[in-house]
Amino acid sequence: MCRNIRPLNNFEPPATKDEVTAAALQYVRKVAGTTKPSQANEAVFYEAVREIAHLTQHLLEDLVTTAPPKDREVEAAKAKARAQLRYGT
């Protein structure tokens, strides 16, 4: 999985449309092997982003969990601590 795609499920408040679209864009970039499509592929590239974002939003709405919602600030602090351990100061 692309490192830039973050888990979006079970957060309070729920993932925004921008977060879902950013994850879809990262996924399509990874699969396509490019960060910017050529003019010939631009339409299909961005159509794929729109479709994947749409499906991802439905997935997030339909997932069920009994775990308490995660706090974005707490999760960000955990990620920062992991990065400091991995990369140093």
C-alpha positions as CSV (number, residue, x, y, z in Angstrom):
1,M,0.0,0.0,0.0
2,C,1.1,3.5,-0.7
3,R,2.5,5.1,2.5
4,N,0.6,8.3,1.8
5,I,-2.8,6.6,2.0
6,R,-4.0,6.9,5.6
7,P,-6.7,4.8,7.2
8,L,-10.0,6.7,7.1
9,N,-12.4,4.4,8.9
10,N,-13.7,5.0,12.5
11,F,-12.6,8.5,13.1
12,E,-14.6,11.2,14.8
13,P,-15.5,13.3,12.9
14,P,-15.7,11.0,9.9
15,A,-13.4,11.4,6.9
16,T,-14.0,14.4,4.8
17,K,-14.6,14.3,1.0
18,D,-11.2,15.9,0.5
19,E,-9.5,13.1,2.6
20,V,-11.3,10.4,0.6
21,T,-10.4,12.1,-2.7
22,A,-6.7,12.4,-1.6
23,A,-6.6,8.7,-0.8
24,A,-8.2,7.8,-4.1
25,L,-5.7,10.1,-6.0
26,Q,-2.7,8.4,-4.2
27,Y,-4.1,5.0,-5.1
28,V,-4.5,5.8,-8.7
29,R,-1.1,7.4,-8.9
30,K,0.4,4.2,-7.4
31,V,-1.4,1.9,-9.7
32,A,-0.7,4.0,-12.8
33,G,2.9,4.5,-11.9
34,T,2.8,8.3,-12.4
35,T,2.0,11.3,-10.4
36,K,0.8,13.3,-13.4
37,P,-0.9,11.6,-16.3
38,S,-0.1,12.5,-19.9
39,Q,-2.7,14.5,-21.8
40,A,-3.8,11.3,-23.6
41,N,-4.5,9.6,-20.2
42,E,-5.7,12.6,-18.2
43,A,-9.4,12.0,-18.6
44,V,-9.3,8.3,-17.7
45,F,-6.9,9.0,-14.8
46,Y,-9.2,11.5,-13.1
47,E,-12.3,9.5,-13.9
48,A,-10.7,6.6,-12.0
49,V,-10.0,9.0,-9.1
50,R,-13.6,10.1,-9.0
51,E,-14.9,6.5,-9.2
52,I,-12.6,5.2,-6.5
53,A,-13.4,8.1,-4.2
54,H,-17.1,7.4,-4.7
55,L,-16.7,3.7,-3.9
56,T,-14.5,4.5,-0.9
57,Q,-17.0,6.9,0.5
58,H,-19.7,4.2,0.3
59,L,-17.4,1.7,1.9
60,L,-16.7,4.0,4.8
61,E,-20.4,4.7,5.3
62,D,-21.2,1.0,5.3
63,L,-18.4,-0.4,7.5
64,V,-19.5,-1.4,11.0
65,T,-17.3,-1.5,14.1
66,T,-17.8,-1.8,17.8
67,A,-14.5,-0.1,18.5
68,P,-14.7,3.5,19.9
69,P,-14.0,6.2,17.3
70,K,-10.3,7.2,17.0
71,D,-9.2,10.8,17.7
72,R,-7.3,12.4,14.8
73,E,-4.9,14.3,17.1
74,V,-4.0,11.2,19.1
75,E,-3.4,9.2,15.9
76,A,-1.3,12.0,14.5
77,A,0.8,12.1,17.7
78,K,1.3,8.3,17.5
79,A,2.4,8.6,13.8
80,K,4.8,11.4,14.7
81,A,6.3,9.3,17.5
82,R,6.8,6.3,15.1
83,A,8.4,8.6,12.6
84,Q,10.8,10.0,15.2
85,L,11.8,6.4,16.2
86,R,12.3,5.4,12.5
87,Y,14.0,8.5,11.2
88,G,15.5,10.2,14.3
89,T,14.9,13.8,15.2
